[in-house]
Amino acid sequence: MAQLQIKKALDELTTLRDEVRVKLHLAGMDAKQNLSWLDDQIAELEKSSERALTDATRDAITKSIKKLEALKSSLA
């Protein structure tokens, strides 16, 4: 009976490991999409700041910083 319990526990452990791998993979994909979006935002903000640093540009930079900080925190 003890061997059957160990087998079940190992099966559960394997299943959990596989689920975590899938979630990490999907989280990685999501993080890459967010980073790609931020790269685009930064490029646009750099262009805007070369023309003139408006309040809207400052706000967009502040929002982008907060999003990138949130993404960084979610990866820790």
C-alpha positions as CSV (number, residue, x, y, z in Angstrom):
1,M,0.0,0.0,0.0
2,A,2.8,2.4,0.8
3,Q,4.2,1.9,-2.7
4,L,0.9,2.9,-4.2
5,Q,0.8,6.1,-2.1
6,I,4.3,7.0,-3.2
7,K,3.4,6.3,-6.8
8,K,0.3,8.6,-6.5
9,A,2.4,11.3,-4.8
10,L,5.0,11.1,-7.5
11,D,2.3,11.3,-10.2
12,E,0.9,14.4,-8.6
13,L,4.3,15.9,-8.3
14,T,5.0,15.3,-12.0
15,T,1.6,16.8,-12.9
16,L,2.2,19.9,-10.8
17,R,5.7,20.3,-12.3
18,D,4.2,20.1,-15.9
19,E,1.5,22.6,-15.0
20,V,4.1,25.0,-13.6
21,R,6.2,24.6,-16.8
22,V,3.2,25.5,-18.9
23,K,2.3,28.5,-16.8
24,L,5.9,29.7,-16.9
25,H,6.0,29.4,-20.6
26,L,2.8,31.3,-21.0
27,A,3.9,34.0,-18.6
28,G,7.1,34.3,-20.6
29,M,5.1,34.8,-23.8
30,D,3.0,37.4,-22.1
31,A,6.1,39.2,-20.7
32,K,7.6,39.2,-24.2
33,Q,4.5,40.8,-25.6
34,N,4.4,43.4,-22.9
35,L,8.1,44.2,-23.4
36,S,7.5,44.5,-27.1
37,W,4.8,47.0,-26.5
38,L,7.0,48.9,-24.1
39,D,9.8,48.9,-26.7
40,D,7.4,50.5,-29.2
41,Q,6.2,53.0,-26.6
42,I,9.8,54.0,-25.7
43,A,10.7,54.5,-29.4
44,E,7.6,56.7,-29.8
45,L,8.4,58.7,-26.7
46,E,12.0,59.2,-27.8
47,K,10.7,60.7,-31.1
48,S,8.2,62.9,-29.2
49,S,10.8,64.1,-26.8
50,E,13.1,65.2,-29.6
51,R,10.4,67.5,-30.9
52,A,9.1,68.9,-27.7
53,L,8.6,67.6,-24.1
54,T,4.9,68.2,-23.6
55,D,2.8,67.3,-20.6
56,A,1.3,64.5,-22.6
57,T,4.8,63.1,-23.3
58,R,5.8,63.3,-19.6
59,D,2.6,61.5,-18.7
60,A,3.2,58.8,-21.3
61,I,6.8,58.4,-20.0
62,T,5.5,58.1,-16.4
63,K,2.9,55.5,-17.4
64,S,5.5,53.5,-19.3
65,I,7.8,53.5,-16.3
66,K,5.1,52.3,-14.1
67,K,4.1,49.5,-16.5
68,L,7.8,48.4,-16.9
69,E,8.2,48.4,-13.1
70,A,5.1,46.3,-12.7
71,L,6.4,43.8,-15.4
72,K,9.8,43.7,-13.6
73,S,8.1,43.0,-10.3
74,S,5.9,40.2,-11.8
75,L,9.1,38.5,-12.9
76,A,10.7,38.5,-9.5
